[in-house]
Amino acid sequence: MTKAELISRVKDSAALSADESTAFFHAFLYIVTAELVAGNEIPLPGFGRFSVKARPARNGRNPRTGEPLEIPACKTTKFTAAKALKDALK
């Protein structure tokens, strides 16, 4: 599903105009991003939970040359599906 298809489905499901559904989509992404940057979790009951996970620094290898290199520590997003979503996918 593309971004345009998702916005269209929101428009149809919520009886919104195209501009309102686009604004909703962008506002949702902005809020989720801001909360994750702040280190907060975002629970969406019945769907899942977005959170931030810290990855420690580790050693790796350049796959092309085989040369060892250090992969720096970073933060990444984590999504954990809710039981209702897992059950719906069965």
N, CA, C and O atoms as CSV, one atom per row, in Angstrom:
chain,resi,resn,atom,element,x,y,z
A,1,MET,N,N,0.849,-1.170,0.000
A,1,MET,CA,C,0.000,0.000,0.000
A,1,MET,C,C,0.895,1.235,0.000
A,1,MET,O,O,1.853,1.326,0.768
A,2,THR,N,N,0.574,2.159,-0.855
A,2,THR,CA,C,1.346,3.401,-0.924
A,2,THR,C,C,0.758,4.434,0.029
A,2,THR,O,O,-0.326,4.243,0.580
A,3,LYS,N,N,1.485,5.527,0.212
A,3,LYS,CA,C,1.020,6.606,1.064
A,3,LYS,C,C,-0.301,7.165,0.540
A,3,LYS,O,O,-1.222,7.413,1.319
A,4,ALA,N,N,-0.397,7.362,-0.771
A,4,ALA,CA,C,-1.623,7.901,-1.367
A,4,ALA,C,C,-2.801,6.951,-1.161
A,4,ALA,O,O,-3.917,7.399,-0.899
A,5,GLU,N,N,-2.562,5.650,-1.275
A,5,GLU,CA,C,-3.633,4.678,-1.052
A,5,GLU,C,C,-4.084,4.684,0.406
A,5,GLU,O,O,-5.278,4.581,0.689
A,6,LEU,N,N,-3.139,4.803,1.322
A,6,LEU,CA,C,-3.476,4.850,2.741
A,6,LEU,C,C,-4.304,6.088,3.051
A,6,LEU,O,O,-5.305,5.998,3.763
A,7,ILE,N,N,-3.910,7.222,2.536
A,7,ILE,CA,C,-4.654,8.465,2.761
A,7,ILE,C,C,-6.053,8.343,2.169
A,7,ILE,O,O,-7.022,8.806,2.771
A,8,SER,N,N,-6.167,7.733,1.013
A,8,SER,CA,C,-7.475,7.545,0.386
A,8,SER,C,C,-8.362,6.635,1.231
A,8,SER,O,O,-9.557,6.895,1.371
A,9,ARG,N,N,-7.794,5.581,1.792
A,9,ARG,CA,C,-8.569,4.669,2.641
A,9,ARG,C,C,-9.019,5.371,3.922
A,9,ARG,O,O,-10.137,5.149,4.386
A,10,VAL,N,N,-8.150,6.223,4.504
A,10,VAL,CA,C,-8.540,7.000,5.690
A,10,VAL,C,C,-9.680,7.938,5.322
A,10,VAL,O,O,-10.641,8.078,6.077
A,11,LYS,N,N,-9.575,8.577,4.169
A,11,LYS,CA,C,-10.613,9.505,3.698
A,11,LYS,C,C,-11.945,8.789,3.579
A,11,LYS,O,O,-12.969,9.305,4.028
A,12,ASP,N,N,-11.943,7.616,2.982
A,12,ASP,CA,C,-13.184,6.868,2.787
A,12,ASP,C,C,-13.737,6.310,4.095
A,12,ASP,O,O,-14.948,6.343,4.317
A,13,SER,N,N,-12.865,5.799,4.962
A,13,SER,CA,C,-13.311,5.178,6.214
A,13,SER,C,C,-13.855,6.186,7.208
A,13,SER,O,O,-14.820,5.900,7.916
A,14,ALA,N,N,-13.244,7.368,7.272
A,14,ALA,CA,C,-13.626,8.362,8.274
A,14,ALA,C,C,-14.499,9.473,7.709
A,14,ALA,O,O,-14.820,10.427,8.418
A,15,ALA,N,N,-14.886,9.363,6.443
A,15,ALA,CA,C,-15.719,10.380,5.787
A,15,ALA,C,C,-15.086,11.767,5.911
A,15,ALA,O,O,-15.753,12.736,6.272
A,16,LEU,N,N,-13.795,11.846,5.608
A,16,LEU,CA,C,-13.071,13.108,5.627
A,16,LEU,C,C,-12.805,13.561,4.199
A,16,LEU,O,O,-12.909,12.781,3.253
A,17,SER,N,N,-12.461,14.831,4.062
A,17,SER,CA,C,-12.044,15.314,2.750
A,17,SER,C,C,-10.611,14.858,2.507
A,17,SER,O,O,-9.929,14.419,3.433
A,18,ALA,N,N,-10.164,14.961,1.280
A,18,ALA,CA,C,-8.794,14.562,0.944
A,18,ALA,C,C,-7.788,15.401,1.726
A,18,ALA,O,O,-6.786,14.874,2.211
A,19,ASP,N,N,-8.047,16.701,1.853
A,19,ASP,CA,C,-7.133,17.579,2.598
A,19,ASP,C,C,-7.101,17.225,4.081
A,19,ASP,O,O,-6.037,17.237,4.700
A,20,GLU,N,N,-8.263,16.911,4.654
A,20,GLU,CA,C,-8.317,16.551,6.071
A,20,GLU,C,C,-7.599,15.232,6.337
A,20,GLU,O,O,-6.882,15.104,7.329
A,21,SER,N,N,-7.788,14.259,5.460
A,21,SER,CA,C,-7.125,12.970,5.686
A,21,SER,C,C,-5.619,13.084,5.486
A,21,SER,O,O,-4.855,12.413,6.181
A,22,THR,N,N,-5.179,13.921,4.551
A,22,THR,CA,C,-3.747,14.158,4.367
A,22,THR,C,C,-3.164,14.859,5.591
A,22,THR,O,O,-2.082,14.505,6.060
A,23,ALA,N,N,-3.887,15.858,6.108
A,23,ALA,CA,C,-3.431,16.568,7.307
A,23,ALA,C,C,-3.365,15.621,8.500
A,23,ALA,O,O,-2.420,15.682,9.287
A,24,PHE,N,N,-4.362,14.743,8.641
A,24,PHE,CA,C,-4.356,13.766,9.727
A,24,PHE,C,C,-3.142,12.858,9.620
A,24,PHE,O,O,-2.453,12.621,10.611
A,25,PHE,N,N,-2.879,12.351,8.429
A,25,PHE,CA,C,-1.752,11.447,8.212
A,25,PHE,C,C,-0.431,12.118,8.587
A,25,PHE,O,O,0.382,11.531,9.300
A,26,HIS,N,N,-0.217,13.336,8.114
A,26,HIS,CA,C,1.035,14.035,8.415
A,26,HIS,C,C,1.148,14.383,9.903
A,26,HIS,O,O,2.234,14.312,10.478
A,27,ALA,N,N,0.028,14.758,10.522
A,27,ALA,CA,C,0.043,15.054,11.958
A,27,ALA,C,C,0.375,13.797,12.758
A,27,ALA,O,O,1.145,13.857,13.717
A,28,PHE,N,N,-0.202,12.659,12.370
A,28,PHE,CA,C,0.074,11.400,13.056
A,28,PHE,C,C,1.558,11.060,12.968
A,28,PHE,O,O,2.177,10.712,13.974
A,29,LEU,N,N,2.130,11.159,11.773
A,29,LEU,CA,C,3.557,10.857,11.612
A,29,LEU,C,C,4.422,11.816,12.429
A,29,LEU,O,O,5.403,11.392,13.040
A,30,TYR,N,N,4.074,13.095,12.448
A,30,TYR,CA,C,4.838,14.081,13.208
A,30,TYR,C,C,4.797,13.757,14.702
A,30,TYR,O,O,5.828,13.806,15.374
A,31,ILE,N,N,3.622,13.429,15.223
A,31,ILE,CA,C,3.480,13.147,16.652
A,31,ILE,C,C,4.235,11.874,17.026
A,31,ILE,O,O,4.936,11.850,18.037
A,32,VAL,N,N,4.103,10.821,16.227
A,32,VAL,CA,C,4.812,9.570,16.512
A,32,VAL,C,C,6.317,9.811,16.495
A,32,VAL,O,O,7.027,9.346,17.385
A,33,THR,N,N,6.805,10.528,15.498
A,33,THR,CA,C,8.234,10.812,15.398
A,33,THR,C,C,8.719,11.620,16.602
A,33,THR,O,O,9.755,11.302,17.186
A,34,ALA,N,N,7.979,12.659,16.971
A,34,ALA,CA,C,8.379,13.511,18.095
A,34,ALA,C,C,8.416,12.716,19.399
A,34,ALA,O,O,9.332,12.893,20.203
A,35,GLU,N,N,7.452,11.860,19.613
A,35,GLU,CA,C,7.420,11.058,20.837
A,35,GLU,C,C,8.563,10.043,20.876
A,35,GLU,O,O,9.162,9.832,21.930
A,36,LEU,N,N,8.868,9.420,19.752
A,36,LEU,CA,C,9.974,8.465,19.722
A,36,LEU,C,C,11.315,9.171,19.917
A,36,LEU,O,O,12.194,8.644,20.599
A,37,VAL,N,N,11.483,10.344,19.331
A,37,VAL,CA,C,12.722,11.110,19.526
A,37,VAL,C,C,12.890,11.469,21.006
A,37,VAL,O,O,14.006,11.488,21.523
A,38,ALA,N,N,11.778,11.751,21.677
A,38,ALA,CA,C,11.825,12.077,23.102
A,38,ALA,C,C,12.045,10.841,23.970
A,38,ALA,O,O,12.233,10.960,25.181
A,39,GLY,N,N,12.022,9.645,23.357
A,39,GLY,CA,C,12.264,8.416,24.101
A,39,GLY,C,C,11.012,7.794,24.685
A,39,GLY,O,O,11.104,6.887,25.513
A,40,ASN,N,N,9.857,8.255,24.277
A,40,ASN,CA,C,8.601,7.737,24.817
A,40,ASN,C,C,8.080,6.570,23.985
A,40,ASN,O,O,8.371,6.453,22.794
A,41,GLU,N,N,7.309,5.719,24.636
A,41,GLU,CA,C,6.627,4.632,23.939
A,41,GLU,C,C,5.283,5.139,23.440
A,41,GLU,O,O,4.709,6.073,24.001
A,42,ILE,N,N,4.790,4.512,22.378
A,42,ILE,CA,C,3.480,4.865,21.841
A,42,ILE,C,C,2.645,3.590,21.779
A,42,ILE,O,O,2.768,2.809,20.835
A,43,PRO,N,N,1.793,3.378,22.789
A,43,PRO,CA,C,0.934,2.199,22.748
A,43,PRO,C,C,-0.329,2.495,21.947
A,43,PRO,O,O,-0.976,3.521,22.158
A,44,LEU,N,N,-0.673,1.613,21.044
A,44,LEU,CA,C,-1.907,1.714,20.271
A,44,LEU,C,C,-2.709,0.452,20.580
A,44,LEU,O,O,-2.500,-0.578,19.941
A,45,PRO,N,N,-3.628,0.516,21.553
A,45,PRO,CA,C,-4.352,-0.672,22.001
A,45,PRO,C,C,-5.014,-1.412,20.841
A,45,PRO,O,O,-5.673,-0.807,19.995
A,46,GLY,N,N,-4.829,-2.710,20.819
A,46,GLY,CA,C,-5.395,-3.544,19.782
A,46,GLY,C,C,-4.536,-3.615,18.527
A,46,GLY,O,O,-4.799,-4.433,17.645
A,47,PHE,N,N,-3.513,-2.767,18.436
A,47,PHE,CA,C,-2.641,-2.755,17.260
A,47,PHE,C,C,-1.209,-3.114,17.636
A,47,PHE,O,O,-0.643,-4.063,17.094
A,48,GLY,N,N,-0.623,-2.362,18.561
A,48,GLY,CA,C,0.744,-2.650,18.976
A,48,GLY,C,C,1.369,-1.489,19.710
A,48,GLY,O,O,0.687,-0.552,20.125
A,49,ARG,N,N,2.679,-1.566,19.864
A,49,ARG,CA,C,3.418,-0.552,20.617
A,49,ARG,C,C,4.697,-0.204,19.858
A,49,ARG,O,O,5.460,-1.084,19.460
A,50,PHE,N,N,4.914,1.098,19.668
A,50,PHE,CA,C,6.165,1.593,19.102
A,50,PHE,C,C,7.047,2.033,20.260
A,50,PHE,O,O,6.568,2.675,21.195
A,51,SER,N,N,8.330,1.694,20.206
A,51,SER,CA,C,9.264,2.119,21.236
A,51,SER,C,C,10.639,2.309,20.614
A,51,SER,O,O,10.864,1.978,19.450
A,52,VAL,N,N,11.546,2.845,21.408
A,52,VAL,CA,C,12.922,3.081,20.970
A,52,VAL,C,C,13.813,2.056,21.639
A,52,VAL,O,O,13.701,1.817,22.842
A,53,LYS,N,N,14.693,1.453,20.869
A,53,LYS,CA,C,15.613,0.453,21.395
A,53,LYS,C,C,17.040,0.934,21.140
A,53,LYS,O,O,17.366,1.373,20.037
A,54,ALA,N,N,17.875,0.849,22.151
A,54,ALA,CA,C,19.283,1.233,22.010
A,54,ALA,C,C,20.085,0.011,21.565
A,54,ALA,O,O,19.990,-1.062,22.161
A,55,ARG,N,N,20.863,0.191,20.524
A,55,ARG,CA,C,21.763,-0.870,20.062
A,55,ARG,C,C,23.176,-0.519,20.501
A,55,ARG,O,O,23.639,0.591,20.236
A,56,PRO,N,N,23.868,-1.428,21.161
A,56,PRO,CA,C,25.237,-1.125,21.579
A,56,PRO,C,C,26.201,-1.163,20.391
A,56,PRO,O,O,25.896,-1.726,19.340
A,57,ALA,N,N,27.350,-0.563,20.583
A,57,ALA,CA,C,28.395,-0.644,19.554
A,57,ALA,C,C,28.851,-2.091,19.444
A,57,ALA,O,O,28.851,-2.833,20.425
A,58,ARG,N,N,29.236,-2.475,18.248
A,58,ARG,CA,C,29.675,-3.854,18.052
A,58,ARG,C,C,30.682,-3.920,16.920
A,58,ARG,O,O,30.816,-2.984,16.132
A,59,ASN,N,N,31.377,-5.022,16.852
A,59,ASN,CA,C,32.339,-5.230,15.779
A,59,ASN,C,C,31.644,-5.928,14.618
A,59,ASN,O,O,30.759,-6.762,14.807
A,60,GLY,N,N,32.069,-5.563,13.411
A,60,GLY,CA,C,31.514,-6.176,12.212
A,60,GLY,C,C,32.603,-6.336,11.172
A,60,GLY,O,O,33.778,-6.094,11.447
A,61,ARG,N,N,32.213,-6.740,9.990
A,61,ARG,CA,C,33.151,-6.901,8.879
A,61,ARG,C,C,32.565,-6.278,7.635
A,61,ARG,O,O,31.361,-6.360,7.389
A,62,ASN,N,N,33.420,-5.659,6.857
A,62,ASN,CA,C,33.028,-5.159,5.555
A,62,ASN,C,C,32.819,-6.392,4.671
A,62,ASN,O,O,33.765,-7.153,4.467
A,63,PRO,N,N,31.618,-6.613,4.145
A,63,PRO,CA,C,31.381,-7.836,3.381
A,63,PRO,C,C,32.169,-7.891,2.066
A,63,PRO,O,O,32.420,-8.976,1.541
A,64,ARG,N,N,32.548,-6.756,1.546
A,64,ARG,CA,C,33.274,-6.737,0.281
A,64,ARG,C,C,34.749,-7.064,0.472
A,64,ARG,O,O,35.334,-7.826,-0.298
A,65,THR,N,N,35.350,-6.468,1.522
A,65,THR,CA,C,36.794,-6.649,1.713
A,65,THR,C,C,37.138,-7.590,2.865
A,65,THR,O,O,38.269,-8.069,2.953
A,66,GLY,N,N,36.182,-7.857,3.742
A,66,GLY,CA,C,36.454,-8.688,4.900
A,66,GLY,C,C,37.166,-7.938,6.013
A,66,GLY,O,O,37.497,-8.526,7.042
A,67,GLU,N,N,37.404,-6.651,5.821
A,67,GLU,CA,C,38.115,-5.833,6.813
A,67,GLU,C,C,37.234,-5.607,8.040
A,67,GLU,O,O,36.064,-5.253,7.890
A,68,PRO,N,N,37.766,-5.801,9.251
A,68,PRO,CA,C,36.969,-5.549,10.455
A,68,PRO,C,C,36.697,-4.052,10.614
A,68,PRO,O,O,37.518,-3.214,10.243
A,69,LEU,N,N,35.531,-3.737,11.172
A,69,LEU,CA,C,35.178,-2.352,11.439
A,69,LEU,C,C,34.279,-2.303,12.654
A,69,LEU,O,O,33.658,-3.300,13.026
A,70,GLU,N,N,34.214,-1.138,13.266
A,70,GLU,CA,C,33.369,-0.953,14.439
A,70,GLU,C,C,32.073,-0.303,13.987
A,70,GLU,O,O,32.081,0.727,13.313
A,71,ILE,N,N,30.960,-0.914,14.366
A,71,ILE,CA,C,29.645,-0.360,14.081
A,71,ILE,C,C,29.242,0.432,15.321
A,71,ILE,O,O,29.150,-0.137,16.409
A,72,PRO,N,N,29.001,1.739,15.176
A,72,PRO,CA,C,28.731,2.571,16.349
A,72,PRO,C,C,27.369,2.265,16.985
A,72,PRO,O,O,26.481,1.702,16.346
A,73,ALA,N,N,27.232,2.644,18.236
A,73,ALA,CA,C,25.958,2.500,18.941
A,73,ALA,C,C,24.933,3.415,18.283
A,73,ALA,O,O,25.277,4.476,17.762
A,74,CYS,N,N,23.672,2.995,18.311
A,74,CYS,CA,C,22.610,3.813,17.730
A,74,CYS,C,C,21.288,3.466,18.390
A,74,CYS,O,O,21.189,2.508,19.156
A,75,LYS,N,N,20.291,4.248,18.085
A,75,LYS,CA,C,18.934,3.977,18.542
A,75,LYS,C,C,18.116,3.596,17.324
A,75,LYS,O,O,18.338,4.115,16.230
A,76,THR,N,N,17.168,2.688,17.513
A,76,THR,CA,C,16.309,2.252,16.432
A,76,THR,C,C,14.886,2.099,16.961
A,76,THR,O,O,14.675,1.996,18.169
A,77,THR,N,N,13.926,2.086,16.067
A,77,THR,CA,C,12.544,1.896,16.482
A,77,THR,C,C,12.226,0.412,16.586
A,77,THR,O,O,12.800,-0.419,15.882
A,78,LYS,N,N,11.307,0.107,17.471
A,78,LYS,CA,C,10.885,-1.271,17.678
A,78,LYS,C,C,9.358,-1.274,17.675
A,78,LYS,O,O,8.729,-0.401,18.272
A,79,PHE,N,N,8.775,-2.251,17.008
A,79,PHE,CA,C,7.325,-2.397,17.016
A,79,PHE,C,C,6.987,-3.776,17.566
A,79,PHE,O,O,7.520,-4.789,17.113
A,80,THR,N,N,6.100,-3.800,18.542
A,80,THR,CA,C,5.626,-5.048,19.107
A,80,THR,C,C,4.134,-5.136,18.831
A,80,THR,O,O,3.364,-4.284,19.275
A,81,ALA,N,N,3.727,-6.157,18.104
A,81,ALA,CA,C,2.322,-6.323,17.740
A,81,ALA,C,C,1.502,-6.716,18.967
A,81,ALA,O,O,1.960,-7.474,19.823
A,82,ALA,N,N,0.284,-6.187,19.035
A,82,ALA,CA,C,-0.642,-6.537,20.110
A,82,ALA,C,C,-1.249,-7.906,19.842
A,82,ALA,O,O,-1.244,-8.384,18.707
A,83,LYS,N,N,-1.770,-8.533,20.885
A,83,LYS,CA,C,-2.369,-9.847,20.738
A,83,LYS,C,C,-3.510,-9.833,19.727
A,83,LYS,O,O,-3.653,-10.770,18.941
A,84,ALA,N,N,-4.315,-8.787,19.741
A,84,ALA,CA,C,-5.439,-8.700,18.799
A,84,ALA,C,C,-4.953,-8.701,17.350
A,84,ALA,O,O,-5.578,-9.323,16.492
A,85,LEU,N,N,-3.849,-8.012,17.069
A,85,LEU,CA,C,-3.297,-7.990,15.722
A,85,LEU,C,C,-2.721,-9.354,15.357
A,85,LEU,O,O,-2.916,-9.837,14.242
A,86,LYS,N,N,-2.016,-9.968,16.292
A,86,LYS,CA,C,-1.457,-11.299,16.044
A,86,LYS,C,C,-2.571,-12.301,15.758
A,86,LYS,O,O,-2.451,-13.126,14.853
A,87,ASP,N,N,-3.658,-12.229,16.532
A,87,ASP,CA,C,-4.785,-13.143,16.322
A,87,ASP,C,C,-5.460,-12.894,14.972
A,87,ASP,O,O,-5.898,-13.840,14.317
A,88,ALA,N,N,-5.546,-11.647,14.555
A,88,ALA,CA,C,-6.179,-11.315,13.272
A,88,ALA,C,C,-5.364,-11.836,12.103
A,88,ALA,O,O,-5.917,-12.117,11.040
A,89,LEU,N,N,-4.048,-11.971,12.286
A,89,LEU,CA,C,-3.184,-12.441,11.212
A,89,LEU,C,C,-3.149,-13.958,11.098
A,89,LEU,O,O,-2.626,-14.491,10.119
A,90,LYS,N,N,-3.689,-14.647,12.067
A,90,LYS,CA,C,-3.665,-16.124,12.034
A,90,LYS,C,C,-4.623,-16.652,10.987
A,90,LYS,O,O,-4.741,-17.865,10.813
